[in-house]
Amino acid sequence: MSQEKIAILVDSCSDVPAAVLEAADMALMPMNVIFRDRAYEDRVTITPTEFYRRQANEKATTASPTGKHIMDALERIQESGYTHVIAVCISAALSGTYQETQLLAADTDLTVHVINTRSVGIGSGFAAIYAAQLRDAGKSFDEIVAEVERVTAQTKVFFYVPSLKYLQAGGRIGKVAGMAGTLLNVKPIISCDEEGIYYPIAKVRGTKRTLGKLLDLVNDAIGTAKRVNVAVCDGADPDLRERVLTALKAAHPNVVDWYAGDVSPALGVHTGPGLIGVGVQVLD
């Protein structure tokens, strides 16, 4: 299948760590992050650090990548001589990016498969990372598509959210709405259900117990699997990320690959600073 030249396209909400994105030469579709002064391109014209600093005092909103951003990315891919594209998007239930990418891809000469990860953050990014690994191992386009779709269905994501304030304000609260403001000091852990909609998988009082619960959820997701990758991402709390990573590494010495990164501004709009996201990708 040597005539296939396969590109990986990923939206910025998929939180692929910057070094991995660069090494795999992935193309990025930036979400729009909007502050009062202007719209920024997620991870392109605004960094996570700068975003969380401003969010403390200013309200932010988001919008899906514009058709122009997606089209630009596809055109650049085509100009670079690629023939095939695996496009990875966060849950179609949370963003219009998946549908928009499918529509626009049909207008190009590229062979494009768009993956609805039904997940978000690194839970979605794992699909792009795996696609790049399979491509580099010489798999054909069809083989990569089938394998990434299979593993995507076995990938879980868990977010520890210190405050519900931002999810409420952003209206992206999905099935988390019922618990908003009901209990003091409750720290929800949010996941994506089968349809790719946010829901509270656990509600725990106090930070310490919540982090304990997060580790339990990761244990359950790994189960008896032999081949697993794990990633930990943070929203402006690298110290907490390191603590979680250290605890997980001690509990799961057999994990194949570990990843660490930050949570994109476009997700941070809805979750606020201080969150920790853990992705578990089961390859078995």
ZIZI-V115121 format. One record per pair of residues at least 24 apart in sequence whose C-alpha atoms are under 8 Angstrom apart, sorted by the first residue. I is the first residue (numbers start at 1). GAP is how many residues later the second one is. Records with the same first field share a line. If there is no record, write none. Layout:
BEGIN
I=GAP, GAP
END
This chain:
BEGIN
1=139
4=78, 79, 80, 136, 137
5=76, 77, 78, 79
6=76, 77, 78, 79, 80, 129, 135
7=70, 75, 76, 77, 78, 79
8=77, 78, 79, 80, 120, 123, 124
9=64, 76, 77, 78, 79, 119
10=77, 78, 79, 115, 118
11=54, 77, 78, 79, 86
12=30, 31, 252, 254
13=77, 107, 108, 250, 251, 253, 254
14=74, 75, 76, 106, 107, 108, 109, 110, 111, 250
15=106, 107, 109, 110, 218, 246, 247, 248, 249
16=105, 106, 109, 110, 112, 113, 245
17=242, 243, 244, 245
18=243
20=109
24=105, 108
27=46, 50
28=45
29=36, 40, 41, 44
30=35, 39
31=31, 32, 33, 34, 35, 235
32=30, 31, 32, 33, 34, 234
33=27, 28, 29, 30, 232, 233, 236
34=26, 27, 28, 29
35=24, 25, 26
36=24
42=222, 223, 224
43=221, 222
46=219
47=218
48=187, 188, 214, 215, 216, 217
49=187
51=214
52=183, 184, 213, 216, 220, 221
55=214, 217
60=209
61=109, 208
62=204, 207
64=31, 32, 33
65=32
67=33, 34, 37
70=31, 34
71=33, 34
74=31, 34
78=32
82=28
83=26, 27, 28
84=26, 27, 28, 57
85=25, 26, 27, 28
86=26, 27, 28, 29, 42, 45, 59
87=25, 26, 27, 28, 41
88=26, 27, 28, 29, 36, 37, 39, 40
89=25, 26, 27, 28, 35
90=26, 27, 28, 29, 30, 31, 34
91=25, 26, 27, 28, 29, 33, 105, 106
92=24, 25, 26, 104
93=25, 102, 103, 104
94=78, 102, 103
113=32
115=34
117=35, 36, 79
118=74, 75, 76, 77, 78, 79
119=37, 38, 73, 77, 78
120=37, 72
121=36, 142, 143, 146, 156
122=35, 109, 110, 111, 155, 156, 157
123=32, 33, 34, 155, 156, 157, 158
124=28
126=26, 29, 153, 155
127=24, 25
151=130, 131, 132
152=129
154=127, 128, 129
155=124, 125, 126, 127
156=35, 36, 65, 123, 124, 125
157=34, 35, 120, 121, 122, 123
158=31, 32, 33, 34, 56, 59, 119, 120, 121
159=30, 31, 32, 116, 117, 118, 119
160=27, 28, 29, 30, 50, 51, 54, 115, 116, 117
161=26, 27, 28, 29, 110, 111, 113, 114, 115
162=25, 26, 45, 111, 112, 113
163=24, 108, 109
164=24, 107
165=106, 107
166=103, 104, 105, 106
167=103, 104, 105
168=102
169=101
170=99, 100
172=98
173=25, 26
174=24, 25
175=24, 25
176=24
189=25
211=33
215=32, 33
218=60, 62
221=59
222=58, 60
225=57, 58, 59
226=28, 58
227=27, 28, 29, 55, 56, 57
228=27, 28, 29, 52, 53, 54, 55, 56
229=26, 27, 28, 29, 30, 51, 52, 53, 54
230=25, 27, 28, 29, 48, 49, 50, 51
231=27, 28, 29, 30, 47, 48, 49
232=27, 28, 29, 44, 45, 46, 47
233=27, 28, 29, 30, 43, 44, 45
234=27, 28, 29, 40, 41, 42, 43
235=27, 28, 29, 33, 37, 38, 39, 40, 41
236=26, 37, 38, 39
237=36, 37, 38, 39
240=36
241=35
END
